[in-house]
């Protein structure tokens, strides 16, 4: 059996005619510059997230960058975030001229360890940027309390958390703003690139709309130095077709995660731990094992494709050496990133495929034990 890490064709097939018809209609009208589909998606996804304002942008990195810029965060400022995330989280901070300050992750959830935030706050700290990694939200209430006490902004990185909930509140609705990615493999993905910003703050929304369009509020009148970061109209067509299915797709992911959990519970692999307040959407299903690289190679030989998200934490990346972090700076982060493995996860995954994945993990464990016994 072959089990891909993700299979986008299975999701596309039943939606193909509707998507192509929408694209054809858009091309017939040739309203491709922030047209009716972008405008409609902005209302629809904002409503889905439970926020007042939604702004479509070019991709997730721009979503975070524009939020930081709209909050006038820049040179001399510090933003507290995590090193265990895709580098775009830190890039967005650095692109404003601000400095990312990395806080440890929780050894159980692999999310931002909120209890360690206050020790990193300095007079230069302007914001906290929690990352809702793997489709589970950070413990937001204590984080928001800390932000209020210190007068800090909160920018949610929701790039892996489309529809994830914390105490009934959707990711992207709790801080000053949220940034989403519609990268093609996300729970809600475009056919290429796309991004989104959510906020309940009218002034932030106004600034972001200008910043995504060269700082312009009216054509050829530029009040800010901005970006070309508009969401493409044709991507909005596809996203609008897919959005009504997102809740069901997320429910399927949760069901798959539960099956994985039940089948893996007697094996020496650490399965994801979900915070009681959370309803995750399992963008990724991540296990942890000291034999990660061996297990990944073993599974690949048997047709099971996995991923590692992410093998090198940001603070140890060559691109940010100038920040001064060294090996050992964030021991929990460094240990976790050496042991995590993402198993196949997508809405269309079958029980038979999950069973096959787990059967081969069990065979690997049995063989390791047999070798150890000798």
HUMOGI-V153411 format. One line per field, one symbol per residue. psi: psi as a letter, one per 30 degrees, with the letter a starting at -180 (. if undefined). burial: 1 if it has 9 or more other C-alpha atoms within 8 Angstrom, else 0. A space follows every 10 residues. Layout:
psi: ???
burial: ???
//
This chain:
psi: kkjlekjfee eeeffeeeee eeeeeeeefh ifjhafeeee eeeeeeeefh lekkkklele eeeeeeeeef ghkakflkkk alfilkfeee eeeeffflkk kklllkfefg lkjffgeeff klffkflkik jikggkllje eeeeeeeeeg hkljjkjgfg hjfkkjhfkk kffeaflkkl kgkfglejka iclllkkklg jeeeeeeeee efhhgkfkkg jjfljbljhk kkeeeeeeee eeeffeeeee eeeeeeeeee eefffglhkk lkkkkefkjl ghekjklkkf heeeeeeeee fggjklljik fjlefgkefg effgklkfei eeeeeefffk kklkjlegkl eeeeeeeeef eeeeeeeeee eef.
burial: 0011101000 1000100010 0110011000 1101101110 1110111011 1111111111 1111111111 0011001111 1111100011 1111011111 1111110011 1110011001 1000111111 1111111111 0011011000 0111111111 1111110011 1111111111 1111111111 0011111111 1001101111 1111111000 0101011011 1111111111 1110010011 1111011011 1011100010 1101000111 1111111110 0100110111 0111110011 0011111001 1000000001 0111011111 1111111010 0011111101 1101100000 0000
//
